[in-house]
Amino acid sequence: MKNIKYDLKNKYCLITGAAGLLGEEHAHSLLEINANVILTDINIKKLNFIKKKLIKKYPTSKILITRMDVSKESSIKKVVKKIKKKKVKLYCLINNAAIDAKVKKNQKMLNSSSFEKVLLQDWEKHLSVGLTGAMLCSKYFGRMIVSNKSGGVIINVASDLSVIAPNHRIYSKGVFKPVMYSVVKHGIIGLTKYLATYWNNKRLRCNAISPGPIQSNQPKKFIKKLKFQIPLNRLASKNEYRGAIQFLCSDASNYMTGQNLIIDGGRSVW
Ligand SMILES: NC(=O)c1ccc[n+]([C@@H]2O[C@H](COP(=O)([O-])OP(=O)(O)OC[C@H]3O[C@@H](n4cnc5c(N)ncnc54)[C@H](O)[C@@H]3O)[C@@H](O)[C@H]2O)c1
């Protein structure tokens, strides 16, 4: 039996940072429940590759791709123009793009110097993508969503580090989770609450999702230390957030706004 509460047939959803590890997963989440998607990223080559895979799997949905740099207002405006030209009625925005430093084989991470050595240019880069980017996309695409009588949703992708501090003891000596990540992720929760109350009368709901760490190619030693901090004793698989995205994007979560859905294997309760 079809569950109409979860059905997004004919609805367009735009994802930022869609060429990344989770971005592609968000596309699957939406396409599985019949949505049309607009995938955006600065990496157009990867988007092309992902589009080819998705078309094969979801032949009845519309899958559009476009280059968009969320840190540049001019780039966002271009995409707004493009989708208006196509007469697309936007229903949903997923603010997913961020600079998310991954732990590499040598256990190092991008911008992982000690706090005392943080460079202003790195701070500004992280904030411009993860926080300013989400604000700008919400400004332009949120406006499009509220112009629809039926409204829509914004989902901000935060992290378990939106509610807890990083435990630097899991990294190797001299490596620290960048302070920018904590600030961006705590900030995005503020943006979520602000938008939920700002557009409360416009049928736009805004919620955040806070994923815990996802298993990719992290070194075994690092995974072992990280698992120890997670009550479920493992990292997430990248597809374990699909259900939550479907819930937050659809009528199944109609009475929910301004909240942060934390899915972290219990990490933040310890
Ligand atoms: N991977 C995890 O373990 C994890 C855990 C919790 C939260 N998250 C959050 O999930 C989201 C996605 O993470 P991910 O693991 O897929 O990261 P990722 O690095 O794999 O993907 C991020 C994507 O953002 C794009 N991007 C970078 N700068 C951009 C810009 N200026 N404009 C547009 N796109 C830009 C990149 O090209 C990349 O495709 C992030 O917000 C991240 O913080 C990830």
The ligand as an ORCA input file, in Angstrom:
! r2SCAN-3c Opt
* xyz 0 1
  N      30.359     12.546      6.762
  C      30.053     12.599      8.043
  O      30.507     11.753      8.849
  C      29.131     13.672      8.559
  C      28.692     13.593      9.887
  C      27.858     14.581     10.376
  C      27.489     15.623      9.578
  N      27.911     15.686      8.287
  C      27.473     16.831      7.474
  O      26.826     16.357      6.320
  C      27.027     17.270      5.243
  C      27.621     16.520      4.067
  O      28.839     15.934      4.476
  P      29.644     14.931      3.561
  O      30.261     13.928      4.447
  O      28.802     14.482      2.432
  O      30.804     15.913      3.049
  P      31.582     15.860      1.666
  O      32.835     16.604      1.909
  O      31.648     14.469      1.154
  O      30.633     16.705      0.702
  C      30.515     18.094      0.775
  C      30.176     18.610     -0.612
  O      30.070     20.032     -0.521
  C      30.633     20.580     -1.691
  N      31.047     21.964     -1.473
  C      32.169     22.424     -0.865
  N      32.211     23.763     -0.939
  C      31.077     24.143     -1.594
  C      30.567     25.415     -1.991
  N      31.217     26.547     -1.746
  N      29.385     25.444     -2.656
  C      28.716     24.285     -2.930
  N      29.168     23.059     -2.603
  C      30.338     23.008     -1.934
  C      31.821     19.674     -2.016
  O      32.190     19.785     -3.379
  C      31.269     18.309     -1.654
  O      30.706     17.665     -2.778
  C      27.927     18.359      5.787
  O      27.156     19.446      6.214
  C      28.612     17.681      6.955
  O      29.094     18.573      7.910
  C      28.733     14.731      7.761
*
